Structures are given as structure tokens and as C-alpha cells.
Amino acid sequence: MLERLFIRNVGGISRCELLFEEGFTVVTGESGAGKSSIVRAIEIVAGKRAQTSLIRAGEEEAVVEAVFQMDVRLSGLEDEQQPAEGVFFAKRILSRGGRGRAAVQGVPAPLTLYSSALERLVHIQSQFAQMELLDAGRQLAMVDSCGGPPLLEALSELREAFERARIKFREKREIGERRAEIERRYANAAEVVPLVRKVNPEAGLEAGLEEEIAALYRQSADGTKISQGLDQLTGGLAGRGLLDELEGVCKTLTDCLPAQDAANAGRLALEGLQNLRDLTEIARRHAGSSEGLSEEIERLEQRLGALRKLRRLVGVGNEEDLLTYCQEAQENLTWLEGSYEHLEKAAREAGDLTRTASGAAQELRKARRLAASALEERVNSLLNSLAMEGITFEVRFTELPKLRRNGADGAEFVLVSNKGSVNERSGRVDKIASGGELSRLLLALQLSLPDEWLPPTLVFDEVEAGLGGKAAVLSGLKLLELSRRCQVLLITHEASIAALGSRHYVVRKDGGESFTQRVDGEERVWELARMLSGDAALPEAQEHARRLLGY
């Protein structure tokens, strides 16, 4: 519960401190005295959106601090931000010159995290904020809170099956998307894969092939020249070549020389011719090694052409990218071959889980109807005791076309006036109810819901507006009843309700500044007398106030 509230520079309040206890605390004061500043301060410290216009005129900062008495851990907060020894401290600062600041247990916290923690501790209920409890999602949650274990079990089973089905559907979608991407990216795989096998790409392959082909062309050219030279020396197919002619010339020369030189000349001619024949044999060997070069060149050129075609098909600029593509292609195409089985399995499991979730949704629907009947009975009983005898509260369900995490039901709160008569009129609560009726309906709902639905502290800002007489008194009694289940703070102008409070604060304005004072005894009598008649000194008003207080 809220134990202490410190306010500095909010609205008309420069500085004040309010101490609270369990039960029912009321805050009263003249119109314009500054009661709304207290509500705004609570909204600030509770993490609501706040404008710098709330900062007191002439000041640069507004500060609100709250101390809560609690032992429960709050999810989302770090260990050093958790309640310690039954105390939880929250602080919020608004600044004209920059971003505001928030802290829990003295540790700075982002506003989103701060708000998430504080909204579980205190709710502010005003004529304008009460619609927050009447939106479709909260209406269904209110019904569910009244369903007990059977409903909670069905809801838990539904959510588990729904989440598992959602995961499986996502898995199925992701498999399908990956299959489509692979099929798109490797649409020419039928042409690419054979080329990859033929080319067997590796780093530097294209440059290597070009260099090897160029070398073979040079070797082939040299072989052609050798063959031509051999043909000249040996005569080739013609039969007589230079060697034959040289042999004949040498013989002629030797025969013509004197005897003393002929023997030596013959020996030299023989040696020369033998050297030429040796040269011919060497040349023949090299000419033989050049045979088949054209086939090798053709094979390498085909591989080079296939490599270049492969790069064009794949759309890459170098062998490294081509190798990466080939490796990824092999992995992806292998995955693609085995993915259909996984796709079928995911689809089958998603279908099974959807059927399980649908079955749980049907059980949940039955449980919700029972919970709605129980809620209707409790609320209508309270409406009768709140002087709304001619109005009936109903929960009407709609079946949603699509299963959701919370089922396939939509809930709407409806009020029916003059039920069963020719003048019967019905409609959504926020369309048919007056402000006073809506306040009483909301109070009836809060009294009808389980304790775990209620926050530790509920703040009501003039919810009795639009009520009077019996309805106001009855509403005050129900607020008192509600205060036995959670701490209730009420800002009010209604004396009959203010008299029910176990603690009473008055907000007064003096010289443009608002201040608060706790009143008891005769001071409280005078305040109630002022509220009753506008004149605190009027004896009749004071007497009435004493009767209200039971003095």
C-alpha cells in the first residue's frame, strides 16, 4: 500500500507530505484549492504521462516521491531495485529544461520500466480515466478472472498450444521462404551443376588456364618450325633434303682433293654430316613431343570457356566468389532435397496443435459463459444496492472469425434498462450509462472481481460526480467495503462519503499556495459542515456533520 507521498512544486503545491494508512482515506477542499494537484502528483509518481505545465509556476522542477509498504518482488526490476525490508521507494522528477528522471530504490530507471512496475501498485480512477477499465481486452480479462481453476486451465492449455502452433507455423513459413529463395537463386542449377563438375573451379584457375594455353600455343608453334626444318634437312616426303645434297657435295669435294688432303677432308665431312644427323634426331624427338598439342589446347580452351560461362551464369566476377557460390549451392541444394520432409512435418504438427488449441478454445468458451453468469449475478446484486434497480448488467459474447492467443471470443459489457418491458433499452455501457451510473457500475465491477484483480492502492478522483442523495451514500458505503480489500484514496466533494473515511485530509489555498492538513475531531466537523452548507460555522451544518461522523 501507499504509505507516504511527498510533493514538491506540482500545480499549486510548493511542498507537502501526506501519510497514509490501510483503509479509506478521503481528501476534501474548496474547488480550486489544489485537490487535483494531489491527483496529478500521484499520476506522476505512478508513471503516467506528464506535461511540464504541471510544474509550479516559477519553478524549474517538480518532484514526487512515494513510499510503498510491500514485500512482493516486481518482475522486470533488477535485484537492487526490488523492495527491501518491506519498503519500496519511487521517485519521479519533471524538468522544464530537459528530460525527466525516474528512480526506484534510489536506482535510476527508464520511464517504461518504471511505469510498468508502478502501474501494478496504484491505479487512478477518475471520471475520464474510468473508461480504461472498460475496453474490450480488459472486459474479457475481467470475465476470465471470475472463472476459477477450470477457466484458467483451459486458457493455459490454449495459450500453450497456440504458442507452439505459432512457432510451428513460423517454422513452416521459414522453410517455405528458404525453399523459394533457393529455387529462385539456383533456378539455373541444372545447367550450373554439370558445368561445376566439368570445370572443377579453384582459386586462380582462369589465369592458370590462360597461361597454360599460351605456353602450349608457343610449344605448338615451335614444333611446327622444327618440323619444317626437318623437312628441309631430310627432304620429308619428297625424298631428298639438304643432308642428301650436302652428302653429295662433300663426296664431290673429297673426290676432287689431292690424296694427301682427301682422307682428312673425308673424315671432317663424315663428322659434320653425323652431327647434322644427330641434330635431326634431337629435333625429331622434340617434334614428336609436340604431337597431340592441339587436342590438349582444345581441352583446356573448352574448360576455360566453361569457366567463363559458369561465371556469367552465376553472376560473379572472380574465382573466389565462384567457389563461394559453388560451396553454398552444394549446401543449399542438399538442404533443399531434404527440406520437403521437414516442411510436411512442420505443417502436420502445426495442424495438430491448431486442433488442440481449437479444442481448448471451445472448453474456454464454456468456462467463460459460466464465469460471465457469475459476474453478472454479483454485479447486478450490487447495482441494486447502489440505487440502480431498473438497470441490468450483461456480458455479451461474439465469436471471432480467427483463433487468438486468448481464444476466439470477444466480450462486451452491456446495460439493459427496463428489461422485459416495452420500453426496454440496451447498449454498450459507455454509450447508454450516465456519468453517475458508469461510476457506480465500475465500483460494482471492482467489488465483484477477485482480490488479485485489485491493485494495492486505488485512487478515486471525484467519482461521485453526478450522484446525489441515496446513490451517493450507497456509493460511499461500497467504497468503504472496497477499502477492506485494498487501500482506497478518495478526492471528493460529497460530505456523506467523506464522513466514512478513516483518515481525512483537507486541501486549502493561502496566498496562491496550496497546502494540506489532516483533520480530526472538531476540525473535521467544521470541514464537513463547510461541505454541507458552505458555512462551516452554521450550527445546523455542524450538527449534521456530527451525525454523519457518529459523534
C-alpha positions as CSV (number, residue, x, y, z in Angstrom):
1,M,0.0,0.0,0.0
2,L,1.0,3.7,-0.4
3,E,2.5,4.8,3.0
4,R,3.9,8.2,2.3
5,L,3.6,10.8,-0.5
6,F,5.9,13.8,-0.8
7,I,5.1,16.5,-3.3
8,R,7.2,19.5,-4.4
9,N,6.3,22.1,-7.0
10,V,3.3,20.3,-8.5
11,G,0.4,22.6,-9.6
12,G,-0.4,24.9,-6.7
13,I,1.5,22.9,-4.1
14,S,5.1,24.0,-3.3
15,R,5.7,21.4,-0.7
16,C,3.6,18.9,1.2
17,E,3.8,15.4,2.7
18,L,0.8,13.0,3.1
19,L,0.9,10.0,5.3
20,F,-1.5,7.1,4.6
21,E,-2.7,4.0,6.3
22,E,-4.7,1.0,5.3
23,G,-8.4,1.5,4.7
24,F,-10.3,4.5,3.4
25,T,-8.6,8.0,3.2
26,V,-10.6,11.0,1.9
27,V,-9.2,14.3,0.6
28,T,-11.5,17.3,0.5
29,G,-11.3,21.1,0.0
30,E,-12.8,24.0,-1.8
31,S,-13.0,24.0,-5.6
32,G,-9.7,25.3,-6.9
33,A,-7.9,24.7,-3.6
34,G,-5.5,22.2,-5.2
35,K,-7.0,18.8,-4.7
36,S,-6.4,18.0,-8.4
37,S,-2.7,18.7,-7.8
38,I,-2.6,15.8,-5.4
39,V,-4.1,13.5,-8.1
40,R,-1.7,14.8,-10.7
41,A,1.2,14.1,-8.3
42,I,0.0,10.6,-7.8
43,E,-0.3,10.2,-11.6
44,I,3.3,11.5,-12.0
45,V,4.7,9.1,-9.4
46,A,2.7,6.2,-10.9
47,G,4.5,6.7,-14.2
48,K,1.7,8.3,-16.2
49,R,2.5,10.7,-19.0
50,A,3.0,14.2,-17.6
51,Q,3.4,17.7,-19.1
52,T,5.8,20.3,-17.9
53,S,2.7,22.5,-17.4
54,L,2.2,20.6,-14.2
55,I,5.3,22.2,-12.7
56,R,4.5,25.0,-10.3
57,A,4.9,28.5,-11.9
58,G,8.3,30.0,-11.5
59,E,10.0,26.6,-10.7
60,E,12.2,24.5,-12.9
61,E,11.5,21.1,-11.4
62,A,8.6,19.2,-9.9
63,V,9.4,16.2,-7.6
64,V,7.1,13.5,-6.4
65,E,8.3,10.7,-4.1
66,A,6.2,7.7,-2.8
67,V,6.9,5.1,-0.3
68,F,5.0,1.8,-0.5
69,Q,4.8,-0.9,2.1
70,M,5.2,-4.2,0.3
71,D,7.2,-7.4,0.1
72,V,6.3,-8.8,-3.3
73,R,9.1,-8.8,-6.0
74,L,8.3,-6.9,-9.1
75,S,9.2,-8.5,-12.5
76,G,11.5,-6.6,-14.8
77,L,13.4,-4.9,-12.0
78,E,17.0,-5.6,-11.0
79,D,17.8,-7.0,-7.5
80,E,18.9,-3.7,-6.2
81,Q,15.6,-2.2,-7.4
82,Q,13.4,-4.7,-5.6
83,P,11.5,-3.9,-2.3
84,A,13.8,-4.1,0.7
85,E,12.6,-4.9,4.2
86,G,9.0,-4.3,3.2
87,V,9.7,-0.9,1.7
88,F,9.6,0.2,-1.9
89,F,10.7,3.8,-2.8
90,A,9.7,5.5,-6.1
91,K,10.7,9.0,-7.3
92,R,9.9,11.0,-10.4
93,I,11.2,14.4,-11.4
94,L,9.8,16.6,-14.1
95,S,12.1,19.3,-15.5
96,R,11.4,22.3,-17.7
97,G,14.9,22.2,-19.2
98,G,15.2,18.6,-20.2
99,R,14.0,15.1,-19.9
100,G,12.5,14.0,-16.6
101,R,14.1,11.3,-14.4
102,A,12.7,8.3,-12.6
103,A,14.2,6.1,-9.9
104,V,13.2,3.1,-7.8
105,Q,15.0,2.3,-4.6
106,G,17.3,5.2,-5.4
107,V,18.4,3.5,-8.7
108,P,17.7,5.3,-12.0
109,A,15.2,3.5,-14.2
110,P,13.9,4.1,-17.8
111,L,10.4,5.5,-17.7
112,T,8.9,2.5,-19.5
113,L,10.3,0.1,-16.9
114,Y,9.4,2.5,-14.1
115,S,5.8,2.8,-15.3
116,S,5.4,-1.0,-15.8
117,A,6.4,-1.5,-12.1
118,L,4.3,1.3,-10.6
119,E,1.1,0.5,-12.5
120,R,0.9,-2.7,-10.6
121,L,0.9,-0.8,-7.3
122,V,-1.5,2.1,-7.8
123,H,-4.5,2.8,-10.1
124,I,-6.1,6.2,-10.5
125,Q,-9.8,6.2,-11.2
126,S,-11.4,9.4,-12.4
127,Q,-14.5,10.3,-14.5
128,F,-12.2,10.4,-17.5
129,A,-9.9,7.5,-16.7
130,Q,-12.7,5.1,-15.8
131,M,-13.1,4.1,-19.5
132,E,-9.6,2.5,-19.3
133,L,-11.3,-0.4,-17.4
134,L,-14.0,-0.8,-20.0
135,D,-12.1,-1.5,-23.2
136,A,-12.7,-4.9,-24.9
137,G,-9.4,-6.5,-23.7
138,R,-10.0,-5.6,-20.1
139,Q,-13.6,-6.6,-20.2
140,L,-12.6,-10.1,-21.3
141,A,-9.9,-10.3,-18.7
142,M,-12.4,-9.3,-16.0
143,V,-14.6,-12.2,-17.1
144,D,-11.7,-14.6,-17.1
145,S,-10.7,-13.5,-13.5
146,C,-14.1,-14.9,-12.3
147,G,-13.7,-18.3,-13.9
148,G,-11.7,-20.1,-11.3
149,P,-9.3,-23.1,-12.0
150,P,-11.3,-24.7,-14.9
151,L,-11.1,-21.5,-16.9
152,L,-7.5,-20.8,-16.0
153,E,-6.6,-24.4,-17.0
154,A,-8.4,-24.1,-20.4
155,L,-6.8,-20.7,-21.0
156,S,-3.3,-22.1,-20.1
157,E,-3.8,-25.1,-22.4
158,L,-5.0,-22.8,-25.2
159,R,-2.1,-20.4,-24.9
160,E,0.5,-23.2,-24.7
161,A,-1.0,-24.9,-27.8
162,F,-1.4,-21.6,-29.6
163,E,2.2,-20.6,-29.0
164,R,3.5,-24.0,-30.1
165,A,1.3,-23.8,-33.2
166,R,2.5,-20.3,-33.9
167,I,6.1,-21.5,-33.6
168,K,5.4,-24.4,-36.0
169,F,3.6,-22.2,-38.5
170,R,6.6,-19.8,-38.4
171,E,8.9,-22.7,-38.9
172,K,6.8,-23.9,-41.9
173,R,6.8,-20.4,-43.3
174,E,10.5,-20.0,-42.9
175,I,11.2,-23.4,-44.6
176,G,8.9,-22.4,-47.4
177,E,10.5,-19.0,-47.8
178,R,14.0,-20.5,-47.8
179,R,13.0,-23.1,-50.4
180,A,11.6,-20.4,-52.6
181,E,14.8,-18.3,-52.2
182,I,17.0,-21.3,-53.0
183,E,14.8,-22.3,-56.0
184,R,15.0,-18.7,-57.2
185,R,18.7,-18.2,-56.7
186,Y,19.6,-21.6,-58.2
187,A,17.0,-21.7,-60.9
188,N,19.7,-22.5,-63.4
189,A,21.2,-25.2,-61.2
190,A,20.5,-27.9,-63.9
191,E,22.9,-26.0,-66.2
192,V,25.3,-24.8,-63.5
193,V,25.9,-28.1,-61.7
194,P,27.2,-30.0,-64.7
195,L,29.5,-27.0,-65.5
196,V,30.8,-27.0,-62.0
197,R,31.7,-30.7,-62.3
198,K,33.3,-30.1,-65.6
199,V,35.3,-27.1,-64.6
200,N,36.1,-28.1,-61.0
201,P,36.8,-24.4,-60.2
202,E,39.6,-23.4,-57.9
203,A,41.4,-20.2,-57.0
204,G,43.4,-18.7,-59.9
205,L,42.1,-21.3,-62.3
206,E,41.3,-18.8,-65.2
207,A,44.7,-17.2,-65.2
208,G,46.4,-20.5,-64.9
209,L,44.4,-21.9,-67.9
210,E,45.2,-18.8,-70.0
211,E,48.9,-19.1,-69.2
212,E,49.0,-22.9,-69.9
213,I,47.1,-22.5,-73.2
214,A,49.5,-19.7,-74.2
215,A,52.5,-21.9,-73.4
216,L,51.0,-24.8,-75.4
217,Y,50.5,-22.5,-78.4
218,R,54.1,-21.4,-78.2
219,Q,55.2,-25.1,-77.9
220,S,53.0,-25.9,-80.9
221,A,54.5,-23.1,-82.9
222,D,58.0,-24.3,-82.1
223,G,57.0,-27.8,-83.1
224,T,55.8,-26.6,-86.5
225,K,59.1,-24.8,-87.1
226,I,61.1,-27.9,-86.1
227,S,59.0,-30.0,-88.5
228,Q,59.6,-27.5,-91.3
229,G,63.4,-27.5,-90.5
230,L,63.5,-31.3,-90.5
231,D,61.6,-31.4,-93.8
232,Q,64.3,-29.1,-95.3
233,L,67.1,-31.3,-93.9
234,T,65.7,-34.7,-94.6
235,G,63.5,-33.9,-97.6
236,G,60.4,-35.1,-95.8
237,L,58.0,-36.9,-98.1
238,A,59.8,-35.5,-101.1
239,G,62.7,-37.9,-100.5
240,R,65.9,-35.7,-100.8
241,G,66.8,-32.9,-98.5
242,L,69.7,-30.7,-97.5
243,L,71.5,-33.6,-95.8
244,D,71.4,-35.7,-99.0
245,E,72.7,-32.7,-101.1
246,L,75.4,-31.9,-98.5
247,E,76.5,-35.6,-98.5
248,G,76.8,-35.4,-102.3
249,V,78.7,-32.1,-102.3
250,C,81.1,-33.4,-99.6
251,K,81.8,-36.5,-101.7
252,T,82.4,-34.4,-104.8
253,L,84.8,-32.1,-102.9
254,T,86.6,-35.1,-101.3
255,D,87.0,-36.8,-104.7
256,C,88.5,-33.7,-106.2
257,L,91.1,-33.1,-103.5
258,P,94.6,-34.3,-103.6
259,A,95.2,-37.7,-102.0
260,Q,97.1,-36.2,-99.1
261,D,94.0,-34.0,-98.2
262,A,91.2,-36.3,-99.3
263,A,91.4,-38.6,-96.3
264,N,91.3,-35.7,-93.8
265,A,88.5,-34.0,-95.7
266,G,86.5,-37.1,-95.9
267,R,86.8,-37.6,-92.2
268,L,85.7,-34.0,-91.5
269,A,82.8,-34.3,-93.9
270,L,81.7,-37.5,-92.2
271,E,81.8,-35.9,-88.8
272,G,79.9,-32.9,-89.9
273,L,77.2,-35.0,-91.6
274,Q,77.0,-37.1,-88.5
275,N,76.5,-34.0,-86.3
276,L,73.7,-32.9,-88.6
277,R,72.1,-36.3,-88.4
278,D,72.3,-36.2,-84.5
279,L,70.7,-32.7,-84.6
280,T,68.0,-34.2,-86.8
281,E,67.3,-36.9,-84.2
282,I,67.1,-34.4,-81.4
283,A,64.7,-32.2,-83.4
284,R,62.6,-35.3,-84.3
285,R,62.2,-36.1,-80.6
286,H,61.0,-32.6,-79.9
287,A,58.8,-32.6,-82.9
288,G,57.3,-35.9,-81.6
289,S,56.6,-34.3,-78.2
290,S,54.5,-31.6,-79.9
291,E,52.1,-34.2,-81.3
292,G,48.6,-34.0,-79.7
293,L,49.1,-30.4,-78.5
294,S,46.0,-29.3,-80.4
295,E,43.8,-31.8,-78.5
296,E,45.2,-30.6,-75.2
297,I,44.8,-27.0,-76.2
298,E,41.2,-27.7,-77.3
299,R,40.5,-29.5,-73.9
300,L,41.9,-26.5,-71.9
301,E,40.1,-24.0,-74.1
302,Q,36.8,-25.9,-73.5
303,R,37.5,-25.8,-69.7
304,L,38.3,-22.1,-69.9
305,G,35.2,-21.4,-71.9
306,A,33.1,-23.4,-69.5
307,L,34.6,-21.5,-66.6
308,R,33.8,-18.1,-68.1
309,K,30.2,-19.3,-69.0
310,L,29.8,-20.5,-65.4
311,R,30.9,-17.1,-64.1
312,R,28.4,-15.4,-66.4
313,L,25.6,-17.8,-65.3
314,V,26.4,-17.3,-61.6
315,G,26.9,-13.6,-62.0
316,V,30.3,-13.3,-60.1
317,G,33.5,-11.6,-61.1
318,N,36.2,-13.9,-59.9
319,E,37.0,-17.5,-58.9
320,E,36.8,-16.8,-55.2
321,D,33.2,-15.6,-55.4
322,L,32.5,-18.6,-57.8
323,L,34.0,-21.0,-55.3
324,T,31.8,-19.5,-52.5
325,Y,28.8,-19.7,-54.7
326,C,29.5,-23.4,-55.6
327,Q,30.0,-24.3,-51.9
328,E,26.8,-22.6,-50.9
329,A,25.0,-24.1,-53.9
330,Q,26.0,-27.5,-52.9
331,E,25.0,-27.0,-49.3
332,N,21.7,-25.3,-50.2
333,L,20.7,-27.8,-52.9
334,T,21.5,-30.6,-50.5
335,W,19.3,-28.9,-47.9
336,L,16.6,-28.4,-50.5
337,E,16.5,-32.1,-51.3
338,G,15.8,-33.0,-47.7
339,S,13.6,-29.9,-46.8
340,Y,10.3,-31.2,-48.1
341,E,10.1,-33.8,-45.4
342,H,10.7,-31.1,-42.7
343,L,8.1,-28.9,-44.4
344,E,5.5,-31.6,-44.3
345,K,6.3,-32.4,-40.7
346,A,6.0,-28.8,-39.6
347,A,2.7,-28.4,-41.4
348,R,1.4,-31.6,-39.8
349,E,2.5,-30.6,-36.3
350,A,1.1,-27.1,-36.8
351,G,-2.3,-28.6,-37.8
352,D,-2.3,-30.9,-34.8
353,L,-1.5,-28.1,-32.4
354,T,-4.2,-25.8,-34.1
355,R,-6.8,-28.5,-33.5
356,T,-5.6,-28.8,-29.9
357,A,-5.9,-25.1,-29.4
358,S,-9.3,-25.1,-31.0
359,G,-10.5,-27.7,-28.6
360,A,-9.1,-25.8,-25.7
361,A,-10.8,-22.6,-27.1
362,Q,-14.2,-24.5,-27.0
363,E,-13.7,-25.5,-23.4
364,L,-12.6,-22.0,-22.6
365,R,-15.8,-20.6,-24.3
366,K,-17.9,-22.8,-22.0
367,A,-16.0,-21.7,-18.9
368,R,-16.3,-18.1,-19.9
369,R,-20.1,-18.4,-20.2
370,L,-20.2,-19.7,-16.6
371,A,-17.8,-17.0,-15.4
372,A,-19.9,-14.3,-17.1
373,S,-23.0,-15.6,-15.4
374,A,-21.4,-15.4,-12.0
375,L,-20.0,-11.9,-12.7
376,E,-23.5,-10.7,-13.9
377,E,-25.1,-12.1,-10.8
378,R,-22.6,-10.4,-8.5
379,V,-22.7,-7.0,-10.3
380,N,-26.5,-6.9,-10.6
381,S,-26.8,-7.6,-6.9
382,L,-24.5,-4.7,-6.2
383,L,-26.2,-2.4,-8.7
384,N,-29.5,-2.9,-6.8
385,S,-27.8,-1.9,-3.6
386,L,-26.4,1.2,-5.5
387,A,-29.9,2.5,-6.4
388,M,-29.7,1.2,-10.0
389,E,-32.7,-1.2,-9.6
390,G,-34.0,-0.6,-13.2
391,I,-30.7,-1.4,-14.9
392,T,-29.3,-4.9,-15.6
393,F,-25.7,-5.7,-16.4
394,E,-25.0,-8.3,-19.1
395,V,-21.9,-9.7,-20.7
396,R,-22.4,-10.4,-24.4
397,F,-20.0,-12.6,-26.3
398,T,-19.1,-12.5,-30.0
399,E,-17.4,-15.4,-31.8
400,L,-14.2,-14.1,-33.5
401,P,-13.5,-15.4,-37.0
402,K,-9.9,-16.2,-36.1
403,L,-8.4,-18.1,-33.1
404,R,-6.2,-15.9,-31.0
405,R,-3.9,-16.4,-28.0
406,N,-6.8,-15.7,-25.7
407,G,-9.4,-17.7,-27.6
408,A,-12.0,-16.9,-30.2
409,D,-14.3,-14.8,-28.0
410,G,-14.9,-11.1,-27.8
411,A,-16.7,-9.8,-24.7
412,E,-18.8,-6.6,-24.4
413,F,-20.4,-5.2,-21.3
414,V,-23.9,-4.1,-21.9
415,L,-26.5,-2.3,-19.7
416,V,-30.2,-3.0,-20.2
417,S,-32.8,-0.6,-18.7
418,N,-36.4,-1.7,-18.1
419,K,-35.5,-5.3,-19.1
420,G,-38.6,-7.2,-20.3
421,S,-40.8,-4.2,-20.7
422,V,-41.9,-2.5,-23.9
423,N,-39.5,0.3,-23.0
424,E,-36.5,-1.9,-22.8
425,R,-33.4,-0.2,-24.0
426,S,-29.9,-1.7,-24.1
427,G,-26.5,-0.7,-25.3
428,R,-22.8,-0.7,-24.7
429,V,-22.1,0.6,-21.2
430,D,-20.2,3.7,-22.3
431,K,-22.9,4.6,-24.7
432,I,-26.0,4.1,-22.5
433,A,-24.9,4.9,-18.9
434,S,-24.7,8.4,-17.4
435,G,-21.6,9.5,-15.7
436,G,-23.0,8.6,-12.3
437,E,-24.3,5.2,-13.5
438,L,-20.9,4.5,-15.0
439,S,-19.2,5.3,-11.8
440,R,-21.4,3.0,-9.8
441,L,-21.1,0.2,-12.4
442,L,-17.3,0.5,-12.2
443,L,-17.5,0.3,-8.5
444,A,-19.7,-2.7,-8.7
445,L,-17.3,-4.4,-11.0
446,Q,-14.3,-3.7,-8.7
447,L,-16.2,-5.2,-5.8
448,S,-17.2,-8.2,-7.9
449,L,-13.7,-9.1,-9.1
450,P,-11.3,-11.3,-7.2
451,D,-8.8,-9.7,-4.8
452,E,-5.9,-10.4,-7.2
453,W,-7.5,-8.1,-9.8
454,L,-7.3,-5.2,-7.4
455,P,-4.1,-3.1,-7.1
456,P,-2.7,-2.4,-3.6
457,T,-3.9,1.2,-3.9
458,L,-6.9,2.6,-5.7
459,V,-7.3,6.4,-6.1
460,F,-10.7,7.8,-6.9
461,D,-11.0,11.3,-8.2
462,E,-14.5,12.7,-7.6
463,V,-16.1,9.5,-8.9
464,E,-19.3,10.6,-7.1
465,A,-19.7,13.4,-9.5
466,G,-23.2,13.2,-11.0
467,L,-24.5,11.4,-7.9
468,G,-26.5,12.7,-5.0
469,G,-28.7,11.7,-2.1
470,K,-29.2,7.9,-1.7
471,A,-26.9,7.0,-4.7
472,A,-24.0,9.0,-3.2
473,V,-24.4,7.5,0.2
474,L,-24.7,3.9,-1.2
475,S,-21.6,4.5,-3.3
476,G,-19.7,5.7,-0.3
477,L,-20.6,2.6,1.6
478,K,-19.4,0.4,-1.2
479,L,-16.1,2.4,-1.3
480,L,-15.8,1.7,2.4
481,E,-16.4,-2.0,1.7
482,L,-13.8,-1.9,-1.1
483,S,-11.3,-0.3,1.3
484,R,-11.4,-3.5,3.4
485,R,-9.8,-5.3,0.4
486,C,-7.3,-2.7,-0.8
487,Q,-6.2,0.8,0.2
488,V,-8.7,3.4,-1.1
489,L,-7.9,7.2,-1.5
490,L,-10.8,9.4,-2.5
491,I,-10.9,13.0,-3.6
492,T,-14.4,14.1,-3.0
493,H,-16.9,17.0,-2.6
494,E,-19.6,14.8,-1.1
495,A,-19.8,15.2,2.7
496,S,-21.7,11.9,3.3
497,I,-18.9,10.0,1.6
498,A,-16.1,12.0,3.2
499,A,-17.5,11.2,6.7
500,L,-16.9,7.5,6.0
501,G,-13.1,7.9,5.7
502,S,-10.8,6.5,8.4
503,R,-8.4,9.4,7.7
504,H,-9.3,12.9,6.4
505,Y,-7.1,15.4,4.7
506,V,-8.2,19.0,3.7
507,V,-6.5,21.0,0.9
508,R,-6.6,24.7,1.4
509,K,-5.1,27.6,-0.5
510,D,-3.5,30.6,1.1
511,G,-1.8,33.4,-0.9
512,G,-1.8,31.4,-4.1
513,E,-0.2,28.3,-2.5
514,S,-2.0,25.1,-1.7
515,F,-1.2,23.1,1.5
516,T,-2.7,20.0,3.1
517,Q,-3.8,19.4,6.7
518,R,-5.1,16.3,8.4
519,V,-8.3,17.0,10.3
520,D,-9.8,15.1,13.2
521,G,-12.4,15.8,15.9
522,E,-13.9,19.3,15.7
523,E,-11.7,20.3,12.7
524,R,-13.3,17.5,10.7
525,V,-16.7,18.5,11.9
526,W,-16.1,22.1,10.6
527,E,-14.8,20.8,7.2
528,L,-17.9,18.5,6.8
529,A,-20.2,21.5,7.8
530,R,-18.5,23.6,5.1
531,M,-19.1,20.9,2.5
532,L,-22.8,20.6,3.6
533,S,-23.7,24.2,3.7
534,G,-20.8,26.3,2.5
535,D,-20.7,27.9,6.0
536,A,-18.6,25.9,8.5
537,A,-19.9,27.9,11.4
538,L,-23.6,27.1,10.7
539,P,-24.8,25.2,13.8
540,E,-27.3,23.1,11.8
541,A,-24.5,22.1,9.4
542,Q,-22.2,21.2,12.3
543,E,-24.9,19.1,13.9
544,H,-25.5,17.3,10.6
545,A,-21.7,16.7,10.3
546,R,-21.6,15.2,13.8
547,R,-24.4,12.8,12.9
548,L,-22.6,11.8,9.8
549,L,-19.4,11.1,11.9
550,G,-21.4,9.3,14.6
551,Y,-20.3,11.8,17.3
